[in-house]
Amino acid sequence: MDDLLSQPTRKKIHDVVARHPGASAREVQRFAALAWGETAYHLDQLTRGGLLRRERGGRRDYYFPAAMGWEDRRLLQALRSSTQRRLILALAAAPDRTLAELKERTGLSLSTTSFHLRHLLERGVVEGFRDGNLRRYRVVHPGRVAELLRGYRESFRDRLVDRFVAAWSGLLGP
């Protein structure tokens, strides 16, 4: 395995994925400032060598350090989508919201909110429950979401993430 990382380009790509877990191949290419073919080749070598893990999600592949656990990979994969990140942050900041309340809180259309919420429910990132005649939603592990966002904050470059991390920082400690 150390032989794989002795090649400077592979080491660079490995380090990019460690700093930006869940990044797509194109994101890795941009972060590493490499050509597409070079990036794709070395991502494949690192994946085959067991240093990176590639997971299919929707229409793209996500890359993670091999040692990263399933729960964190699942959360980071959802957080890589700006729309899903928006929903997760809205629910983590104000849990137990209805679909209509989420639509209002995020400014997304009802169909977009419903579509992405369904994906988050399928992945187990969000859970739904009945409250009388209403269906409400909450993030399953909001503290872990906050820890991941704080740990990989520069990976997202999003004002919404910055505000969320600042609000949760007092709860999580230094």
N, C-alpha and C positions, 0 to 999 in steps of 0.2 A: 504493500500500500504506500509506503514511503517513496517507492520508486515513482509512483504516479505523481506525487507532489514535488518531485525533484525538477520536473519540467515547469519553467516559470509561468507559462500561460495557464496551465492547469492549476497551479497554485493560486494564481490570481483569480480564476473563476471559482475555485473552492472557497476562497476568502470572501468573494462577493456573495455567494450563496449563504455563507455563515453569517454575514452582516444583514442579508436580506432574504431570510428563509421564506419560501413560498413564492419567490419571484418566478416569472415565466422565463422561457429561454430568451425572448426579446428583451425583457427587462435586464437579465443577466448580461446580455450583449451590450446594452446601453451603459449599465453601471461599470462594466469592465472596459468599455471603449474599444471593442474588438470587432473584427469582421464577422458576418453571420456564419459563414462556413466554418471558420476557426472556432467560434463559440459552440456551434452545434457538435462539432467533432469532439471537442474536449469535454463537453457536458456528457456525451455518450461514454467516453472513456472513464470518466469519474463515476458515472452510474454503474457501468459494468464492473468497475473495480471495487464497488461497495462503499465508496466514500460519500456519494450523494444518493438521494432517493428521488425518483421521478414519479409523480402521481398525476393521473389524468383528472381534470375537472372541467366540465363543460367542453369548450372548444380549445383548450390549451393544456399544456403540461406545466406542473408546478415543481420546483426543485427545492429540496430540503437537505440539511446535513443528515447523514445516515443515522446518527444517534438520537435525533429528535423524536420524541414520542408521538404516538398517533393522535392523542387529544390536542396537542399543540399544533400539529400539522393540519388537523381539521379546522381549528380556529383560525390559523394564519391563512389558510386557503380561502376561507370566507372573508377575512379581513382584506385580502388582496383585491376584491371587487369593491369599487368605490360605492356602489349602490348598497351592497350588503353591509359594508362597513358603516354606512350611514344609518341603516336600520339597527345594527347591533349597538352602535353608540347611543342611539335614541332610546333603545330598550334598556341598556345598562344604566343610563342616567335617570330614566323614569320608567321603571318596570310596570308590568301589569297593564299594558295599553291594549286597546282594541285596534282593529285594522284601520278604522276611520281616524282614530287618534294618532296612529302612526303616520298615516297619510298627511294629516295636518302638520304634525311635528317635523316631518322630513321634507315636506314640499314636493313629494313624489306623487305621480298619478296613482289612482287606486289600483289599476291593473299592474303597474310596475311594482308597487308595494306588495300586492298579493303574490305576484310571480316570485319575487325574491324571498319573501317570507316563507313561501312553500319550500324553497330550496334550503333555507336555513332550518326549517323544521325537519326536513328529510335527513339532513346531516347531523341533527341533534345539537345544533348550536343554540337554537331557540326552542322553548317548549310552549305549548298552548294549553289552556285550561278553561273550563266553563265557569262563569260567574253569573248565575241565573240564566238569562237568555243571551248573554254576551260571551264571546270568546276573547280571552285576553292572552297576551304573550309576554314572555320574559326571557332574558338570556340565561342559559343554564349555569354558566360559570363566569359571572361578571368580574369577579376579582382576578381571575386568570386572564381574561381579556385585557383588563387594565395593566396587568404585569407584562404581558406580551407587547402591548402597545408602548409601554414605557421603555421596555428593553430594546425594541426595534423602532423607536420613534422616528429616527432619521430615514428609515426605509419607506415611510409613508408620505412624508412631506405634505401634510394636510392640516389646515388650520383647525378643523373639527377634531382631529386627533390631538393636536396640541392643547386645545381647550379641555378635552376630556381627560388627558393625562394630568394636566394641572389640577383639575378638580379632584381626581382620584389620588393624587400624590399625598395629600394630607391623610387619607385613609390608609394608604399602604406604608407610610413611613419613608425614610430616606432610602 
